[in-house]
Amino acid sequence: MKIAIDPFMHRHLSLEELPSKVAELGYEWIELSPRADFLEWFKAPRVFPARAKAFKKALADANVGIASILPMYRWASNDENERQAAVKHWKRAIEISVELGVDTMNSEFGRGPHPDKGSCYCCHTGSMIEACEDAWWRSMEELVPIFEKEGINLHVEPHPEDWCETLQPALDIIRTVNSKNVKFLYCAPHTFYFGDDTKAMLREAKDVLAHVHVGDTFNHKASSGLRYILNPPGTQARVHQHLNIGQGEVPWEDFFSTLAEIGFDGIMTACVFAWEDKADHSGKFMRAEMQRFVDKYWTAK
């Protein structure tokens, strides 16, 4: 198992400074999410030979590896120009992963086109969901053969506001791709968008589960839907968080014990975004807590 951190809360550090910070926090692995100086959100990668070389040296010096690279491109846009640009950026991101010796990438199903052109989120313009899914399949037809050829794994997660934001149909879509290189990422901060029975959901995902994001959240559906009070009344906005373990309502004993039960041995990433003012403390706390659960359930097993 690789225990990693998404260092988004430390993005003010340069790429060369990042590995030593990750090591200082107690991690041997990074899940590299979008950064303006590497894989920018939705835009072409900002990576050139000198930058890649310097980053590789910094990783080696700190004895830290990249568990996964996380690009975010509009591969599910029903605007064909946007979709083609996204596929182009994905291809370059795959090349960069190969150059860095990284064997795994992860991403989200996608929120469709640029917000100026609409949204695929079902509570707003549900008619776009089918178009966005169709666009995603076209992108996968181009990209899956490249992932397979290059030996790169792709881990995909449903995300609130994506054209696919729930456990189902996400699992069946990934099974339908039918590639050993394409697997499922279970994001614990999205637990209550998936359902209410953590054990059952993880067991259902067993055959395709390769990656988990670890962060806490509150059940936005609880207290008769009044866990959060949003104004104006009736707004369609929803809330989810990425908190430290124990600050929300994710049933962590169920989560970790079931992962051990199903033989999970993939990537486990600390994925907390809520405490930039206490980023070091959060990173160290999450590393210790994840290890505590691993020792409790995996070592005992």
N, C-alpha and C positions, 0 to 999 in steps of 0.2 A: 504494500500500500504506500502511496505517496501522499504525505500530509503537506499541503501547500498553503500559501496565502495569496490572495488577490491584493496587491499593494496599492490599490486605488487611493487610499487615504494618505499615501506617501508619494503621490505623483509629483509633488513639488521638487523631489529629488531628481537629479539627472539619472540617466540610464546607468552611467558608470558608478554612481553612488548607491543605486538601488540594491544590488546583490549583498553588499556588506550590511546594509540595514536589515535585510531579510534574515541574514545569518544572526545578527545581533538579537533579533526577536525570537530566535530559536528554530527557524525553518531551514530546511535543505532544498525546498522547491518553491518556485514562483508560478502562479497562474497569471500570465501577463495580459491584463485587460487593456482597452484602448488608451493610448497616450498621444499627445500632440506631436511627440518626437519619435514615434514608432508607427503603430497602426492607429491612425487618427479615426475618430468616429466618422463613418460613411464616406471618407475621402481616400485618395490614393495613399499607400504606405509612404511614410517619410523615412525610408531606410536606404542607405547607400553603403558601399564597401567599408569606408573608414568607420562609420558608426557601428556597423555590425561587428567589425573586428574589435573595436574598443569594448563593446558590450560583452562579447565572448570572453575577452581577457578578464573583465571585471567579474564575470560569473565564475571563471576558473580560479581566480585569486581568492574568492570568498567561499569556494567549494559549494556553490549553489547551482542547481539546475533548473531548467524551465520544464515544469510538468505539462503545461499547456499554454497555447497562445489563443487569445480570444479576440477575433475580429468582429466588427459590427458593420455590415453593409446591407444595402437595400435589395437583397437577393429575392425578396418576395414582393417587390414592387410591380404593380400592374402597368406602370409606365415603362415601356420596353427600353427606352434609353437609360433610365435609372437601373433597370435590371441588368442590362448588358455592362454598364459601368461597374456594378457590384460584382459580377462574375469576373470581370477583368481584375478588379482589386483582390478578389479571393485568390485568383491564380497567382498573383504576385505574392500574396501573403503565404501561400503554400510554398513557393520558392524560398521565401525567407525562412520558413520553418525548417525546410530541408537544409539550408545553408547553416542554420544554428544547431542542427542535429536534434530538433524537436520532433517527436513522433505523434503528438496529439494537439488538436485544435478544438475549441468549443465555441458555440454561439447560440443564438436564440432563433426561433422560427421566423421572427421578424414582424415589424409593425406595418409592412406595406410601403406605400409611397411616401415621399416627403410630405410633412403635414400641410404644406401649402396646396398640395394636390389631393388631399383627402386623408382618410384613415380607414383601416380595416377593422377597427375595434367595434364589436358587435352592438354595443349600446348606442353607437353613433350612426354608422352607416353600414349596417350588416350586409348590404348587397355587395360590398367589396370583398367579403371574406372568400368567396369562391374564386374570384379573380386573383386574389393574393395567393391562395393555395396553388392555383394553376401556375402562377409565375414561379413559385418556389419549386414546384416539380420540374419546370423547364430548367431552372438553375441547377438542380440536382442531377439532371440528365447530363449536363456538361461537366459537373464537378466531381461526382462520385467516381468516374473512371480515373480521374487524376489522383484523388485520394488513394485509391487502390493501387495505382501504378507507383506512387511515391511512398507507399507504406505509411501513410498518415491516417490516424484515427480522427473521426469527427464525432464530437459529443454535442447533442442538440437538446436544448431545454425549452419548454413552453414558458412564456413570460406574460404577466398581466398586460393586456392591450395588444398582444400578438394576434395574428389570425388564428393561431392555435395557442390557447392559454391554459389548458386543462390537461390532466393526466391522460384522459381519453378525449380526443382521438390520438394524442401525441404518441403513445406507445404503439398503437397499431400502424400509424404512419411510418414510424421508424422500422417496424417489422416489415412493412410493405416495400420500403427501400431495398431490403433484403441484401444488405452488404455487411460483411463481417467488420468493415471499417466504420460503420455508422451506428452509434449507440446512443443511449438515453442519459441525460443529466438531470438528476432530481435536485431541485433547489429548495432546501428546507424553508427559507423565508417566504416561499410561495405555497407552503403547505395548505393553507386554508382556502386557496383558490382551487387546489386539486381535490380536496375532500376533507373528511374528518377522522378517518381511520388510518393513521400512519402505518401501522403494521400491515394492514391489508394492501395499501397502495405500494409499499416497498416489495411485498411478496409478489404482487401483480407485475411489477417491473423487473423482476429478477433476471429474466432471460436476456434483457437488453441494457441493464443498468451497469454503467462503467464509471460514473463520476457523480459526486454529491457536492453541493454547496452548503456550508454550515453557517447559519446565522439565525437569530431568533426573530419572532414576529408575534403580534397579537392576532387573535381570531377576529377579523373585521365583521364576521357574521354574528358574533356572540351578543348577548344582552339585547335580544330582539332587534338586532341590527343597529344598536346604539352604542357599540364599543367606541366608535368615533361619531361625533356629531359634526356634520358638515353643513356649511351655509353657502348659498341659500338652501332651505329644506328641499329635498327632492333632487339635489344635484347628483349627477351620475359619476362624480369623482369617487375613487376608492383609494384606500391607503394600504401599502404594505411596507414593512421595514426590514432592515438588515442590522439586527442588534446583536450584542454579545449573548452567548448562551446564558439562559436563566433570566433574561430581561423581558421575555415574552411568554408565549403559551405553547410553543412547540413541545410535544412530549418527548424529551430527549432520551429517557430510558427506553421508550418504545423505538425511537429512531435508531439508536446505536445497537440495541440488542437485536433488532430485526436485521440490520445490515450484517451483523456477525452471523446470525442464523442462516442467511441466504448465501453466505460465503463471499461477501463483498471484498474485493481486493484491488480496487481501482484508485482514483484520485479523490482525495478528501480535502476540500479547499475552504479555509476560513474566509468568509465572504461578508464582512461587516463594513458598512459605510457610514454609520450614524455618529461616529465619535472622532472626527478629525482633530478635535482639540485634545483628545486622549488616545491618539493613534498607536503610540508605542505600548501603552498599557493594554489596549484592546488586543493588539497582535500577540503579546506575550500571554495574556489571559486565555485567549482562544487556543493557542498552541498547547498550553497546559491542560485545558479542559478536554480537548480532543484526545490528547494522549491518555488522560485519565480514563476516558471511556474505552479507548482501544485496549488499554491494559486490563480493564475490567471485563470486557466481553470477548476480545479476540485472544488475548494471552491465556485467559482462563480456559477458553475453548481448546 
